[in-house]
Structure formats: structure tokens, C-alpha cells
Amino acid sequence: IVEQFIRGLGYNVTYGHDLQSAVAWDMWSGVGEHCRMGQVIGSPEYGGLLRTHAVFYTDLPLPVTNPIDAGFVKFC
């Protein structure tokens, strides 16, 4: 559904596969930071059980966000 929406806007899009862990993508997109609970992201807004596997590659212009430092690695 997301792919169809982006294509409907006139942009190219390709979906990554479901088995791909997206921890690095989440960190660099500013969603959260890696925490010591395994393959999950710690987020001040969403908590510590955020796991994202949907990665889309697109030429849709998106705003740039910086990685965050919520202090999870230092605290946990």
C-alpha cells in the first residue's frame, strides 16, 4: 500500500525484504537509538520495544533528520 501511494505521487520506490533488520536505518533516521535489548530501537516517544523491518528505497524527497542520543546506552 505504501509503495502504491509513493508511486501515485510520481516517485520511484522499492521495498526491502521483511527479514532485513532496520536498526541502522532507524538510528540514522532519528527514530531512536540502539539499546542493549537486542535487535530493537529505544525511542523516547515509543519506548524500548520498537522494531522496524519496513525499509523503502525511494527518490521521494524527505527531510533530513539527525541521529538522537537519548542516553539509553549509558543508562542501561
Phi and psi in radians as a Rosetta constraint file:
Dihedral C 1 N 2 CA 2 C 2 CIRCULARHARMONIC -1.138 0.35
Dihedral N 2 CA 2 C 2 N 3 CIRCULARHARMONIC -0.714 0.35
Dihedral C 2 N 3 CA 3 C 3 CIRCULARHARMONIC -1.063 0.35
Dihedral N 3 CA 3 C 3 N 4 CIRCULARHARMONIC -0.764 0.35
Dihedral C 3 N 4 CA 4 C 4 CIRCULARHARMONIC -1.095 0.35
Dihedral N 4 CA 4 C 4 N 5 CIRCULARHARMONIC -0.691 0.35
Dihedral C 4 N 5 CA 5 C 5 CIRCULARHARMONIC -1.108 0.35
Dihedral N 5 CA 5 C 5 N 6 CIRCULARHARMONIC -0.825 0.35
Dihedral C 5 N 6 CA 6 C 6 CIRCULARHARMONIC -1.139 0.35
Dihedral N 6 CA 6 C 6 N 7 CIRCULARHARMONIC -0.721 0.35
Dihedral C 6 N 7 CA 7 C 7 CIRCULARHARMONIC -1.123 0.35
Dihedral N 7 CA 7 C 7 N 8 CIRCULARHARMONIC -0.623 0.35
Dihedral C 7 N 8 CA 8 C 8 CIRCULARHARMONIC -1.108 0.35
Dihedral N 8 CA 8 C 8 N 9 CIRCULARHARMONIC -0.462 0.35
Dihedral C 8 N 9 CA 9 C 9 CIRCULARHARMONIC -1.384 0.35
Dihedral N 9 CA 9 C 9 N 10 CIRCULARHARMONIC -0.155 0.35
Dihedral C 9 N 10 CA 10 C 10 CIRCULARHARMONIC 1.708 0.35
Dihedral N 10 CA 10 C 10 N 11 CIRCULARHARMONIC 0.273 0.35
Dihedral C 10 N 11 CA 11 C 11 CIRCULARHARMONIC -1.951 0.35
Dihedral N 11 CA 11 C 11 N 12 CIRCULARHARMONIC 2.746 0.35
Dihedral C 11 N 12 CA 12 C 12 CIRCULARHARMONIC -1.437 0.35
Dihedral N 12 CA 12 C 12 N 13 CIRCULARHARMONIC 2.577 0.35
Dihedral C 12 N 13 CA 13 C 13 CIRCULARHARMONIC -2.677 0.35
Dihedral N 13 CA 13 C 13 N 14 CIRCULARHARMONIC 2.474 0.35
Dihedral C 13 N 14 CA 14 C 14 CIRCULARHARMONIC -2.345 0.35
Dihedral N 14 CA 14 C 14 N 15 CIRCULARHARMONIC 2.388 0.35
Dihedral C 14 N 15 CA 15 C 15 CIRCULARHARMONIC -1.639 0.35
Dihedral N 15 CA 15 C 15 N 16 CIRCULARHARMONIC 2.349 0.35
Dihedral C 15 N 16 CA 16 C 16 CIRCULARHARMONIC -1.236 0.35
Dihedral N 16 CA 16 C 16 N 17 CIRCULARHARMONIC -3.132 0.35
Dihedral C 16 N 17 CA 17 C 17 CIRCULARHARMONIC -1.673 0.35
Dihedral N 17 CA 17 C 17 N 18 CIRCULARHARMONIC 2.804 0.35
Dihedral C 17 N 18 CA 18 C 18 CIRCULARHARMONIC -1.196 0.35
Dihedral N 18 CA 18 C 18 N 19 CIRCULARHARMONIC -0.366 0.35
Dihedral C 18 N 19 CA 19 C 19 CIRCULARHARMONIC -1.491 0.35
Dihedral N 19 CA 19 C 19 N 20 CIRCULARHARMONIC -0.036 0.35
Dihedral C 19 N 20 CA 20 C 20 CIRCULARHARMONIC -1.476 0.35
Dihedral N 20 CA 20 C 20 N 21 CIRCULARHARMONIC 2.103 0.35
Dihedral C 20 N 21 CA 21 C 21 CIRCULARHARMONIC -1.288 0.35
Dihedral N 21 CA 21 C 21 N 22 CIRCULARHARMONIC 2.396 0.35
Dihedral C 21 N 22 CA 22 C 22 CIRCULARHARMONIC -1.942 0.35
Dihedral N 22 CA 22 C 22 N 23 CIRCULARHARMONIC 0.446 0.35
Dihedral C 22 N 23 CA 23 C 23 CIRCULARHARMONIC -1.029 0.35
Dihedral N 23 CA 23 C 23 N 24 CIRCULARHARMONIC -0.816 0.35
Dihedral C 23 N 24 CA 24 C 24 CIRCULARHARMONIC -1.109 0.35
Dihedral N 24 CA 24 C 24 N 25 CIRCULARHARMONIC -0.710 0.35
Dihedral C 24 N 25 CA 25 C 25 CIRCULARHARMONIC -1.101 0.35
Dihedral N 25 CA 25 C 25 N 26 CIRCULARHARMONIC -0.727 0.35
Dihedral C 25 N 26 CA 26 C 26 CIRCULARHARMONIC -1.117 0.35
Dihedral N 26 CA 26 C 26 N 27 CIRCULARHARMONIC -0.717 0.35
Dihedral C 26 N 27 CA 27 C 27 CIRCULARHARMONIC -1.110 0.35
Dihedral N 27 CA 27 C 27 N 28 CIRCULARHARMONIC -0.841 0.35
Dihedral C 27 N 28 CA 28 C 28 CIRCULARHARMONIC -1.318 0.35
Dihedral N 28 CA 28 C 28 N 29 CIRCULARHARMONIC -0.296 0.35
Dihedral C 28 N 29 CA 29 C 29 CIRCULARHARMONIC -1.556 0.35
Dihedral N 29 CA 29 C 29 N 30 CIRCULARHARMONIC -0.124 0.35
Dihedral C 29 N 30 CA 30 C 30 CIRCULARHARMONIC 1.536 0.35
Dihedral N 30 CA 30 C 30 N 31 CIRCULARHARMONIC 0.172 0.35
Dihedral C 30 N 31 CA 31 C 31 CIRCULARHARMONIC -1.190 0.35
Dihedral N 31 CA 31 C 31 N 32 CIRCULARHARMONIC -0.708 0.35
Dihedral C 31 N 32 CA 32 C 32 CIRCULARHARMONIC -3.006 0.35
Dihedral N 32 CA 32 C 32 N 33 CIRCULARHARMONIC -2.886 0.35
Dihedral C 32 N 33 CA 33 C 33 CIRCULARHARMONIC -2.287 0.35
Dihedral N 33 CA 33 C 33 N 34 CIRCULARHARMONIC 2.745 0.35
Dihedral C 33 N 34 CA 34 C 34 CIRCULARHARMONIC -1.139 0.35
Dihedral N 34 CA 34 C 34 N 35 CIRCULARHARMONIC 2.372 0.35
Dihedral C 34 N 35 CA 35 C 35 CIRCULARHARMONIC -2.161 0.35
Dihedral N 35 CA 35 C 35 N 36 CIRCULARHARMONIC 3.033 0.35
Dihedral C 35 N 36 CA 36 C 36 CIRCULARHARMONIC -1.519 0.35
Dihedral N 36 CA 36 C 36 N 37 CIRCULARHARMONIC 0.393 0.35
Dihedral C 36 N 37 CA 37 C 37 CIRCULARHARMONIC -1.747 0.35
Dihedral N 37 CA 37 C 37 N 38 CIRCULARHARMONIC 0.290 0.35
Dihedral C 37 N 38 CA 38 C 38 CIRCULARHARMONIC 1.811 0.35
Dihedral N 38 CA 38 C 38 N 39 CIRCULARHARMONIC -2.503 0.35
Dihedral C 38 N 39 CA 39 C 39 CIRCULARHARMONIC -1.468 0.35
Dihedral N 39 CA 39 C 39 N 40 CIRCULARHARMONIC 0.909 0.35
Dihedral C 39 N 40 CA 40 C 40 CIRCULARHARMONIC -2.272 0.35
Dihedral N 40 CA 40 C 40 N 41 CIRCULARHARMONIC 2.904 0.35
Dihedral C 40 N 41 CA 41 C 41 CIRCULARHARMONIC -1.974 0.35
Dihedral N 41 CA 41 C 41 N 42 CIRCULARHARMONIC 2.363 0.35
Dihedral C 41 N 42 CA 42 C 42 CIRCULARHARMONIC -1.634 0.35
Dihedral N 42 CA 42 C 42 N 43 CIRCULARHARMONIC 2.231 0.35
Dihedral C 42 N 43 CA 43 C 43 CIRCULARHARMONIC -2.249 0.35
Dihedral N 43 CA 43 C 43 N 44 CIRCULARHARMONIC 2.312 0.35
Dihedral C 43 N 44 CA 44 C 44 CIRCULARHARMONIC -1.061 0.35
Dihedral N 44 CA 44 C 44 N 45 CIRCULARHARMONIC -0.533 0.35
Dihedral C 44 N 45 CA 45 C 45 CIRCULARHARMONIC -1.466 0.35
Dihedral N 45 CA 45 C 45 N 46 CIRCULARHARMONIC -0.662 0.35
Dihedral C 45 N 46 CA 46 C 46 CIRCULARHARMONIC -1.947 0.35
Dihedral N 46 CA 46 C 46 N 47 CIRCULARHARMONIC -0.079 0.35
Dihedral C 46 N 47 CA 47 C 47 CIRCULARHARMONIC 1.619 0.35
Dihedral N 47 CA 47 C 47 N 48 CIRCULARHARMONIC -2.872 0.35
Dihedral C 47 N 48 CA 48 C 48 CIRCULARHARMONIC -1.759 0.35
Dihedral N 48 CA 48 C 48 N 49 CIRCULARHARMONIC 0.083 0.35
Dihedral C 48 N 49 CA 49 C 49 CIRCULARHARMONIC -1.984 0.35
Dihedral N 49 CA 49 C 49 N 50 CIRCULARHARMONIC 0.616 0.35
Dihedral C 49 N 50 CA 50 C 50 CIRCULARHARMONIC -1.525 0.35
Dihedral N 50 CA 50 C 50 N 51 CIRCULARHARMONIC 2.067 0.35
Dihedral C 50 N 51 CA 51 C 51 CIRCULARHARMONIC -2.252 0.35
Dihedral N 51 CA 51 C 51 N 52 CIRCULARHARMONIC 2.079 0.35
Dihedral C 51 N 52 CA 52 C 52 CIRCULARHARMONIC -2.014 0.35
Dihedral N 52 CA 52 C 52 N 53 CIRCULARHARMONIC 2.290 0.35
Dihedral C 52 N 53 CA 53 C 53 CIRCULARHARMONIC -2.189 0.35
Dihedral N 53 CA 53 C 53 N 54 CIRCULARHARMONIC 0.043 0.35
Dihedral C 53 N 54 CA 54 C 54 CIRCULARHARMONIC -1.685 0.35
Dihedral N 54 CA 54 C 54 N 55 CIRCULARHARMONIC 1.871 0.35
Dihedral C 54 N 55 CA 55 C 55 CIRCULARHARMONIC -2.060 0.35
Dihedral N 55 CA 55 C 55 N 56 CIRCULARHARMONIC 2.179 0.35
Dihedral C 55 N 56 CA 56 C 56 CIRCULARHARMONIC -1.999 0.35
Dihedral N 56 CA 56 C 56 N 57 CIRCULARHARMONIC 2.338 0.35
Dihedral C 56 N 57 CA 57 C 57 CIRCULARHARMONIC -1.789 0.35
Dihedral N 57 CA 57 C 57 N 58 CIRCULARHARMONIC 2.120 0.35
Dihedral C 57 N 58 CA 58 C 58 CIRCULARHARMONIC -2.579 0.35
Dihedral N 58 CA 58 C 58 N 59 CIRCULARHARMONIC 2.794 0.35
Dihedral C 58 N 59 CA 59 C 59 CIRCULARHARMONIC -1.740 0.35
Dihedral N 59 CA 59 C 59 N 60 CIRCULARHARMONIC 0.215 0.35
Dihedral C 59 N 60 CA 60 C 60 CIRCULARHARMONIC -1.130 0.35
Dihedral N 60 CA 60 C 60 N 61 CIRCULARHARMONIC 2.185 0.35
Dihedral C 60 N 61 CA 61 C 61 CIRCULARHARMONIC -1.167 0.35
Dihedral N 61 CA 61 C 61 N 62 CIRCULARHARMONIC 2.145 0.35
Dihedral C 61 N 62 CA 62 C 62 CIRCULARHARMONIC -2.101 0.35
Dihedral N 62 CA 62 C 62 N 63 CIRCULARHARMONIC 2.610 0.35
Dihedral C 62 N 63 CA 63 C 63 CIRCULARHARMONIC -1.196 0.35
Dihedral N 63 CA 63 C 63 N 64 CIRCULARHARMONIC 2.507 0.35
Dihedral C 63 N 64 CA 64 C 64 CIRCULARHARMONIC -1.424 0.35
Dihedral N 64 CA 64 C 64 N 65 CIRCULARHARMONIC 2.288 0.35
Dihedral C 64 N 65 CA 65 C 65 CIRCULARHARMONIC -2.148 0.35
Dihedral N 65 CA 65 C 65 N 66 CIRCULARHARMONIC 2.626 0.35
Dihedral C 65 N 66 CA 66 C 66 CIRCULARHARMONIC -1.681 0.35
Dihedral N 66 CA 66 C 66 N 67 CIRCULARHARMONIC 2.686 0.35
Dihedral C 66 N 67 CA 67 C 67 CIRCULARHARMONIC -1.047 0.35
Dihedral N 67 CA 67 C 67 N 68 CIRCULARHARMONIC 2.620 0.35
Dihedral C 67 N 68 CA 68 C 68 CIRCULARHARMONIC -1.805 0.35
Dihedral N 68 CA 68 C 68 N 69 CIRCULARHARMONIC 2.819 0.35
Dihedral C 68 N 69 CA 69 C 69 CIRCULARHARMONIC -2.268 0.35
Dihedral N 69 CA 69 C 69 N 70 CIRCULARHARMONIC 1.639 0.35
Dihedral C 69 N 70 CA 70 C 70 CIRCULARHARMONIC -1.570 0.35
Dihedral N 70 CA 70 C 70 N 71 CIRCULARHARMONIC -0.071 0.35
Dihedral C 70 N 71 CA 71 C 71 CIRCULARHARMONIC 1.484 0.35
Dihedral N 71 CA 71 C 71 N 72 CIRCULARHARMONIC 0.251 0.35
Dihedral C 71 N 72 CA 72 C 72 CIRCULARHARMONIC -1.106 0.35
Dihedral N 72 CA 72 C 72 N 73 CIRCULARHARMONIC -0.746 0.35
Dihedral C 72 N 73 CA 73 C 73 CIRCULARHARMONIC -1.142 0.35
Dihedral N 73 CA 73 C 73 N 74 CIRCULARHARMONIC -0.683 0.35
Dihedral C 73 N 74 CA 74 C 74 CIRCULARHARMONIC -1.242 0.35
Dihedral N 74 CA 74 C 74 N 75 CIRCULARHARMONIC -0.643 0.35
Dihedral C 74 N 75 CA 75 C 75 CIRCULARHARMONIC -1.399 0.35
Dihedral N 75 CA 75 C 75 N 76 CIRCULARHARMONIC -0.774 0.35
